[in-house]
Amino acid sequence: MEHKRKRKKRKGTNRRYRIPYIRNTKDKNLIVEGIAGSGKTSVALHRVAFLLYRIPNLTSNNIVIFTPNKVFSEYISGVLPELGEDNTYNMTFYDLLCQNLPEYKNIENMTKFISRYYRKEVDDVQVIKYKQSDEVIKDIDAYVNNLLEEIKFISDFTYDNFIEISKDELNRMLKHKYDKFPLFERIHEMARYISYNNYKGSEKNTSSIEKKLKELLNINLDSKKIFKNFYHSKYSKYDSTIKDSYLYYEDAIIYLYIKSLLLGFNTNHVIKQVVIDEAQDYNKLEYLIIKKTFKTASYTILGDTNQTINPYYKYNSLEDLLELFSSSKYITLQKTYRSTDKIIDFTNKILNLKHVSAIRNQSASDVIVRDNVKKEDFAKDIEMLKTKSKSIAIITKDDSEAEEVYNLLKDDYDITLIDDFSHIKRQLVVVPSYIAKGLEFDSVIIYTREDNKFTDKDKYLYYVSATRAQHNLIIYNNK
C-alpha cells in the first residue's frame, strides 16, 4: 500500500508537479541545463517540495541547497513556504570551507575570488587556472599517494617503561593492518590498539601514545605543512606561497581536499537530498568534495554554461558532470520565460545564440544604448523606469563600480548597494554582475566606466548581466 502521511494542505498539488522531471524519482540524480530565464531555480524548488511530499520520512532537515551567495539564498527563501513546506538548509561552498577549515580564521569567499579577477588584482592568471583545473586533482592524488608510500616509522616505540614495539611492527600496522583508514586516523587507531592491549582495555593513554607515535615518523604530520609543501613539490605545476593569515578561495579548496584525504572526509549522512544551483561555477574538485561529504545523498544539479562567471574554469556542457554522478538523468530547458523577445534578441548576439523567448510581447520596449553617460542620464532613466517598473537594478561589472554608482546616487534616491551579505531589496539597487546572477528585475541598467568596458573575455559576465532584465534593458558605455 502506498505510504501516506500528513502534510500541510496545498492547493493544486497535483497540477503543480505535472512536469515529468520534477517528479522523477527513478534516477538517483538529475542534471538540468537550462538557458537564462528557463525556470531552473523554480524547477529545483518545486522538485524539493515534491520530494518532501512524496518520499517517506524525508523532511526539510534532510535537504541542503547550495547557492552562489547569501543574497541568492535570501532571494529564494520565501518560495518553499509558499509551496507549503519548511525551508531547507541553504549554504554556499564557502560555508563548507569555513566549517572544515577552522584553523584558518580568514578565508576568501567565492564573490571576492571572482572580484579579484575583474579588479585586476591577480598576479598570474595561469596559476589560478591550474589550481581550478581538473589536472590539479590528479596531481594532488599523486602527491598524497607518494606521501603514503614514503611515510614510515624510523625508530622503535617505547612507552611507560614497559611497552616496546619495533619499528618493523609499527610499519606493518601502518601499511597493512590499518591501511584502509586515512593516514591520520591510522595513527589514532594504532594508538588506541596499543593503549587497549597494554592497559587492561583502557584507552585513556591513546592521546599521549598517538603524540609519541607521530614523533617517530619520517614526515611531520601537520596538515597545513603538507598542504603548503604540495606547491613546492615536483607534483605541482607551479610554485606558490601560502599565507598563514589569509587563505585565498582557490587554495582553500585544494587544502580542504588534501586535508580530507589525510584525515577523512567530514561525511554527513543526515542530508539525503542535495540541490546545487548555478552549477556551472563549481569546478570538478568542488563537486568531488561535495560528493564525498554527502556521499549517500541524491543530487539535483542545475545550471547554464553560458552563464559562467568563474573566469578560470568552464564546462563545455553540464553533461560533463555525468562522469562524476552515476545513475543521472540529463535534461535541457530551451525556452526563456523571463525576458521580452527584444531583450532575448539582444542577449543572443552577445554569445551568438539562437534562444527563443516564450513571452511574445509586441509592445516591448527597445533596448537602449547610451555612451558618455553622466549623472543626469541616470536620473532621467531611473525616473522613466520608475513609471513602469517595481524593481530596478543598476548592474556593474565589478564591485568598485557598484560603490561608485551608489555614492553618486545615494543622496538623491532610496537606493541599496548589494554585496555578498546584503539583504535583498528590489525597488532600486546597484549590484555587481557576479552577485546579480540568479536574480531578476523588471528593469536593468548595465553600467561600466569607459575604461572598464565588457570585452570578449568578459562576454559571459555581460550575458549574465543583460539576462537579468525582464521588460526593460538600458546599456551604458558598452556600444
C-alpha positions in Angstrom: 0.0 0.0 0.0 1.3 3.5 -0.9 2.8 5.3 2.1 0.7 8.2 3.3 1.5 10.9 5.8 0.1 14.2 7.0 1.3 17.2 5.1 0.4 20.8 5.1 -2.6 21.4 2.9 -1.8 22.7 -0.5 -4.0 23.9 -3.3 -3.4 22.4 -6.8 -0.7 19.9 -5.6 -1.1 17.5 -8.5 -1.2 20.3 -11.1 2.0 21.9 -9.6 4.0 18.7 -10.1 3.0 17.6 -13.6 6.3 18.4 -15.2 8.0 14.9 -15.5 11.5 15.8 -14.4 10.2 17.4 -11.2 8.5 14.1 -10.3 11.5 11.9 -11.4 12.4 9.5 -8.6 13.6 6.7 -10.9 17.0 8.3 -11.4 19.2 8.9 -8.4 20.5 12.2 -9.7 19.0 14.9 -12.0 21.2 17.3 -14.0 19.3 20.2 -15.6 20.9 22.6 -18.1 18.7 25.5 -18.9 19.1 28.8 -20.6 18.7 32.1 -18.7 15.1 32.6 -17.6 14.1 29.0 -18.3 12.9 28.4 -14.7 15.8 26.3 -13.4 15.5 27.6 -9.8 11.7 27.2 -9.9 12.2 23.6 -11.1 14.7 23.0 -8.2 12.3 24.3 -5.5 9.2 22.6 -6.9 11.2 19.4 -7.1 12.2 19.8 -3.4 8.6 20.3 -2.5 7.5 17.3 -4.5 10.2 15.1 -2.9 9.2 16.2 0.6 5.6 15.3 -0.3 6.5 12.0 -2.0 9.4 10.4 -0.1 8.5 8.8 3.3 10.3 10.3 6.3 12.1 12.9 4.2 12.0 16.3 5.9 13.4 19.8 5.2 16.2 18.9 7.7 17.4 16.2 5.2 17.9 18.6 2.3 20.6 21.2 1.6 20.5 23.7 -1.2 23.9 25.1 -2.4 23.5 28.7 -3.6 26.1 31.1 -5.1 25.9 33.6 -2.3 23.8 34.8 0.7 21.9 37.3 -1.4 20.6 34.4 -3.6 19.7 32.3 -0.6 17.6 35.2 0.8 16.0 35.7 -2.7 14.6 32.2 -2.8 13.8 31.8 0.9 10.1 32.5 0.5 9.4 30.0 -2.2 9.2 26.8 -0.2 6.9 28.2 2.5 4.6 29.3 -0.4 4.5 25.7 -1.5 3.6 24.5 1.9 7.0 23.3 3.1 9.5 24.5 5.7 12.7 26.0 4.3 15.7 23.7 3.8 19.2 24.4 4.9 20.9 26.8 2.4 24.7 27.0 2.2 27.5 28.1 0.0 30.7 26.3 -0.8 32.4 29.0 1.3 30.3 27.8 4.3 31.6 24.3 3.7 35.2 25.6 3.7 34.8 27.5 6.9 33.1 24.6 8.7 36.0 22.3 7.8 39.0 24.6 8.0 38.7 26.2 11.4 42.5 26.6 11.6 42.1 29.5 9.1 40.1 32.4 10.5 40.2 34.4 7.2 39.1 32.5 4.1 38.2 34.3 0.9 34.6 33.7 -0.4 33.6 33.0 -4.0 32.4 36.6 -4.7 35.8 38.1 -3.7 37.5 35.4 -5.6 35.7 36.5 -8.8 36.0 40.2 -7.9 39.8 39.8 -7.6 40.0 38.8 -11.3 37.8 41.6 -12.6 39.5 44.2 -10.4 42.8 43.1 -12.0 44.3 42.1 -8.6 45.6 38.7 -9.8 49.4 38.4 -10.3 49.3 35.3 -12.5 46.0 34.1 -14.0 47.6 30.9 -15.2 48.5 29.8 -11.7 44.9 30.1 -10.6 43.6 28.4 -13.7 45.9 25.5 -12.8 44.6 25.5 -9.2 41.0 25.4 -10.6 41.7 22.8 -13.2 40.9 19.1 -13.4 44.6 18.4 -13.8 45.3 19.6 -10.2 43.1 16.7 -8.9 45.4 14.1 -10.4 48.5 16.0 -9.2 47.2 16.1 -5.6 46.2 12.5 -5.7 49.7 11.6 -6.9 51.3 13.8 -4.2 49.3 12.2 -1.4 49.8 8.7 -2.7 53.5 9.3 -2.8 53.4 10.5 0.8 51.5 7.4 1.8 54.2 5.3 0.2 57.2 7.2 1.7 55.9 7.6 5.2 57.3 5.2 7.8 58.4 4.8 11.4 62.2 5.3 11.7 62.6 4.3 15.4 61.3 1.7 17.8 58.4 2.7 20.1 59.0 2.7 23.9 56.4 3.9 26.4 55.9 4.0 30.1 59.0 1.8 30.7 57.2 -1.4 29.8 55.8 -1.1 26.3 58.2 -1.8 23.4 57.3 -2.2 19.8 59.8 -2.5 17.0 59.7 -0.1 14.1 59.1 -3.0 11.7 56.0 -4.0 13.6 54.8 -0.4 13.7 55.3 -0.2 9.9 53.4 -3.4 9.4 50.5 -1.9 11.3 50.8 1.4 9.4 51.0 -0.1 5.9 48.8 -3.2 6.3 46.7 -3.6 9.4 45.2 -0.1 9.3 45.8 0.8 5.7 42.1 1.2 5.0 41.9 4.2 7.2 43.0 7.7 6.2 46.6 8.4 7.3 45.9 10.5 10.4 43.2 8.0 11.5 45.7 5.1 11.1 47.9 6.6 13.7 45.0 7.2 16.0 43.8 3.6 15.6 47.3 2.3 16.3 47.4 4.4 19.5 44.0 3.1 20.6 45.1 -0.5 19.9 48.3 -0.1 21.9 46.6 1.6 24.9 43.8 -1.0 24.9 46.2 -4.0 24.8 48.5 -2.7 27.5 46.2 -1.0 30.0 43.5 -3.7 30.5 41.1 -2.5 27.9 41.5 1.2 28.8 42.0 3.8 26.1 43.0 6.7 28.5 46.6 6.7 27.1 45.5 7.0 23.5 46.3 10.7 23.1 49.8 10.6 24.6 50.7 7.4 22.7 49.5 9.0 19.4 51.7 12.0 20.1 54.7 9.8 20.7 54.0 7.7 17.5 53.9 10.9 15.4 57.3 11.9 16.7 58.8 8.6 15.3 57.7 9.2 11.7 59.9 10.4 8.9 57.3 13.0 7.9 55.7 15.7 10.1 52.0 15.0 10.3 50.8 18.6 10.1 48.1 19.0 7.5 48.9 22.7 6.9 52.5 22.0 6.2 51.7 19.0 4.0 49.3 21.3 2.0 51.9 24.0 1.7 54.6 21.5 0.6 52.4 20.4 -2.3 53.1 23.6 -4.1 56.8 23.2 -3.6 56.8 19.5 -4.7 57.5 18.0 -8.1 53.8 17.2 -8.4 52.6 20.8 -8.6 52.9 22.6 -11.9 53.5 26.0 -10.2 55.3 27.0 -7.0 53.1 29.0 -4.7 53.4 30.5 -1.2 50.5 30.4 1.2 50.0 33.0 3.9 49.1 31.9 7.5 46.8 34.9 7.9 44.6 34.6 4.8 43.6 31.8 2.6 42.5 32.5 -1.0 39.4 30.7 -2.2 41.3 28.6 -4.8 43.8 27.5 -2.2 41.1 26.7 0.4 39.5 24.2 -2.0 42.8 22.5 -2.5 43.6 22.5 1.2 40.3 21.0 2.1 40.8 18.2 -0.4 44.3 17.4 0.8 43.2 17.6 4.5 40.2 15.3 3.8 42.4 12.8 2.1 44.7 12.7 5.2 42.1 12.9 7.9 39.0 11.6 6.2 36.1 13.5 4.7 33.6 15.0 7.2 30.7 12.9 5.9 27.1 13.9 6.6 24.6 11.1 6.5 21.7 13.2 7.7 21.4 15.0 4.3 19.6 12.8 1.8 19.0 15.3 -1.0 21.5 17.9 -2.3 20.4 20.7 -4.7 23.2 22.7 -6.4 22.0 25.8 -8.3 24.3 27.8 -10.6 26.1 24.6 -11.1 28.4 25.9 -13.9 30.5 27.8 -11.4 31.8 24.8 -9.4 34.9 23.1 -10.7 35.2 19.3 -10.5 37.3 19.4 -7.4 34.5 21.2 -5.6 32.0 18.6 -6.8 34.3 15.8 -5.6 34.4 17.3 -2.1 30.6 17.8 -2.0 30.0 14.3 -3.3 32.3 12.8 -0.7 30.8 14.9 2.1 27.2 14.0 1.3 28.1 10.5 0.0 24.7 8.9 0.5 22.6 11.7 -0.9 20.8 12.1 -4.2 21.5 15.2 -6.3 19.6 17.8 -8.3 22.1 19.9 -10.2 21.0 23.0 -12.2 22.9 25.5 -14.3 23.8 27.1 -17.6 27.3 27.0 -19.0 26.6 30.3 -20.9 26.2 32.0 -17.5 29.6 31.0 -16.2 31.1 33.8 -14.1 34.2 31.8 -13.0 36.9 33.2 -15.3 39.2 30.3 -14.6 37.0 27.3 -15.4 34.3 26.4 -17.9 32.4 23.3 -18.8 31.5 22.5 -22.4 28.2 21.3 -21.1 26.9 20.1 -17.7 26.8 16.7 -19.4 30.5 16.7 -18.3 29.2 16.0 -14.8 27.8 12.6 -15.7 31.2 11.1 -15.2 31.1 12.2 -11.5 27.4 11.4 -10.9 26.4 8.0 -12.0 22.7 7.0 -12.3 21.9 10.5 -13.6 19.3 11.9 -15.9 20.5 14.9 -18.0 17.8 17.2 -19.4 17.8 20.6 -21.1 15.4 23.6 -20.9 15.4 25.6 -24.1 12.8 28.4 -23.7 13.1 31.5 -21.6 10.1 32.8 -19.7 11.9 35.9 -18.2 12.6 38.4 -20.9 10.9 40.0 -23.8 11.8 39.0 -27.4 13.7 42.2 -27.9 15.9 41.6 -24.8 16.4 38.0 -25.9 17.5 39.1 -29.4 20.0 41.5 -27.8 21.4 38.9 -25.4 21.6 36.2 -28.1 24.1 38.5 -30.0 26.5 38.6 -27.1 27.2 34.9 -27.3 25.9 34.2 -30.8 22.9 32.1 -29.6 19.5 31.4 -31.0 17.4 31.3 -27.9 13.6 31.9 -28.2 11.5 34.0 -25.8 8.3 32.2 -24.7 6.9 35.7 -23.9 5.9 37.3 -27.1 5.3 41.0 -26.3 4.9 43.0 -29.5 4.8 46.3 -27.5 8.0 45.5 -25.6 10.5 48.4 -25.2 13.6 48.5 -27.4 17.0 48.0 -25.7 18.5 51.4 -25.2 22.3 52.0 -25.6 24.0 55.2 -24.3 27.6 56.4 -24.4 29.4 59.0 -22.4 27.0 58.7 -19.5 26.6 61.4 -16.9 24.7 61.7 -13.7 21.7 63.3 -15.4 21.4 60.2 -17.7 21.0 58.1 -14.6 18.4 60.5 -13.3 16.4 60.6 -16.5 16.4 56.8 -17.0 15.6 56.0 -13.3 12.6 58.4 -13.3 11.4 56.9 -16.6 11.8 53.3 -15.4 10.0 54.0 -12.1 6.8 54.7 -14.1 6.7 51.2 -15.4 8.8 49.0 -13.0 8.5 47.8 -9.5 12.1 46.6 -9.4 15.1 48.3 -11.0 18.8 47.1 -10.8 21.9 49.0 -11.9 24.3 46.2 -12.6 28.0 47.0 -12.8 30.9 44.9 -14.0 32.7 44.8 -10.6 32.1 45.9 -7.0 34.3 49.1 -7.2 32.0 50.4 -9.9 29.0 49.5 -7.8 30.3 51.5 -4.9 30.9 54.5 -7.3 27.4 54.4 -8.6 25.9 54.0 -5.1 27.9 57.0 -3.9 26.8 59.0 -6.9 23.1 58.4 -6.4 22.5 57.7 -2.7 21.8 61.4 -1.8 19.0 61.6 -4.4 17.4 58.2 -4.3 16.4 55.5 -1.9 19.0 53.0 -3.3 20.6 49.9 -1.9 24.1 48.7 -2.6 24.0 44.9 -2.6 27.2 43.0 -1.7 27.7 39.3 -0.8 26.0 39.7 2.6 23.3 42.2 1.9 19.6 41.8 2.4 17.9 41.8 -1.0 15.7 44.7 -1.8 14.3 45.1 -5.3 12.9 48.7 -5.6 16.2 50.3 -6.7 19.5 48.5 -6.2 23.1 48.7 -7.5 24.8 45.3 -7.7 28.0 43.8 -9.2 27.3 41.4 -12.1 28.7 38.3 -10.2 26.3 38.8 -7.3 23.3 39.6 -9.6 23.4 36.1 -11.1 20.2 34.1 -10.5 18.2 37.3 -9.7 15.8 39.1 -12.0 14.4 42.6 -12.2 11.7 44.4 -14.1 14.3 46.8 -15.5 18.1 46.7 -15.7 20.7 49.4 -16.4 24.1 47.9 -17.1 26.9 50.4 -16.3 30.7 50.3 -16.7 33.2 53.0 -16.7 34.5 53.9 -20.2 37.9 52.4 -19.3 36.4 49.2 -18.0 34.0 48.0 -20.7 33.0 44.4 -21.2 35.4 42.8 -23.6 35.3 39.4 -25.4 36.8 37.7 -22.4 34.1 39.1 -20.2 31.2 38.1 -22.6 29.7 35.5 -20.2 29.6 38.1 -17.4 28.0 40.6 -19.8 25.4 37.9 -20.8 24.6 37.2 -17.2 24.1 40.9 -16.5 21.8 41.5 -19.6 19.7 38.4 -18.9 18.6 39.7 -15.5 16.2 42.1 -17.3 12.5 41.1 -17.7 11.0 44.1 -19.5 13.5 46.9 -20.0 17.2 47.0 -20.6 19.5 50.0 -20.9 23.2 49.7 -21.7 25.7 52.4 -20.6 29.1 52.8 -22.2 29.1 49.4 -23.9 28.1 50.0 -27.5 
